[in-house]
Amino acid sequence: VPQGGRMSLLAHLNELRRRLTICAVCFLVGVALCLSQAEWFTNLLLSRGENFSFVYIAPAELMMTYVRISLVGGVVIIIPVIIYHIWRFLQPGLKRAEQMGFNLIITVGLLLFCLGALFAFTIVLPILLGFFARLNTSGTVTAMVSVQEYVSYVISTMLIFGVIFETPIVLVALTGVGLVKPKTLQKNFKYVVLIILIVAVITPPDVTSQVLVAIPLMILFYASIILCKILFRRKLAEQEEDLD
């Protein structure tokens, strides 16, 4: 029972249980909705592999592919719901500035993840899949790909780039807690560029393709440094005000 504007431990546990129940129900509804559209989404993913002939080599493989896509879709749908309920659960104990910072980080984080997945789907995957399809120059092997393996590869690639695009949020958070300094990031930027170029070289040996992969990643990391500098300056200014 709330006393003096505060909730008891039991009330907190009841609220947490209620929010977890809502999240679980939303997940099940999301899975059901995605399952109803699984065939359409599978065809959308298969459209990126236009140079392949797709097969399923087990009776239930196509069905399990639909189920896997539905589960991933359910997770994607539930993430904003989970974040919202975490926010509502923590909001009473946060200051106004902390609330604004939390809102900004979550919003930008979700947008960056979606942007990374879209970048992988529209740019990276066509490059990689086209390269793999051209590996057999003699024409002695037919590219017949398992639907399940292909869909797993495509979804994994999209998730990986979604996580990579979270770099600004991670670095800003580390700067905020004092584990990373912008000067250190700036100093090591050349090594990051080297790593990005190595990653780009792993893509097909086509200069245009390598540039399409490398430049956005470099821009992303440098933007992270700029954001960290802004945050670091604000922290220094706040510390000086506290000392005054």
Stockholm file with secondary structure:
# STOCKHOLM 1.0

chainA/1-244         VPQGGRMSLLAHLNELRRRLTICAVCFLVGVALCLSQAEWFTNLLLSRGENFSFVYIAPAELMMTYVRISLVGGVVIIIPVIIYHIWRFLQPGLKRAEQMGFNLIITVGLLLFCLGALFAFTIVLPILLGFFARLNTSGTVTAMVSVQEYVSYVISTMLIFGVIFETPIVLVALTGVGLVKPKTLQKNFKYVVLIILIVAVITPPDVTSQVLVAIPLMILFYASIILCKILFRRKLAEQEEDLD
#=GR chainA/1-244 SS CCBTTBCCHHHHHHHHHHHHHHHHHHHHHHHHHHHHTHHHHHHHHHGGGTTSEEECCSTTHHHHHHHHHHHHHHHHHHHHHHHHHHHHHHGGGSCHHHHHHHHHHHHHHHHHHHHHHHHIIIIIHHHHHHHHHTSCCSSCSCCEEEHHHHHHHHHHHHHHHHHHTTHHHHHHHHHHTTSCCHHHHHHTHHHHHHHHHHHHHHSCSCHHHHHHHHHHHHHHHHHHHHHHHHHHHHHHHHHHHHHC
#=GC SS_cons         CCBTTBCCHHHHHHHHHHHHHHHHHHHHHHHHHHHHTHHHHHHHHHGGGTTSEEECCSTTHHHHHHHHHHHHHHHHHHHHHHHHHHHHHHGGGSCHHHHHHHHHHHHHHHHHHHHHHHHIIIIIHHHHHHHHHTSCCSSCSCCEEEHHHHHHHHHHHHHHHHHHTTHHHHHHHHHHTTSCCHHHHHHTHHHHHHHHHHHHHHSCSCHHHHHHHHHHHHHHHHHHHHHHHHHHHHHHHHHHHHHC
//
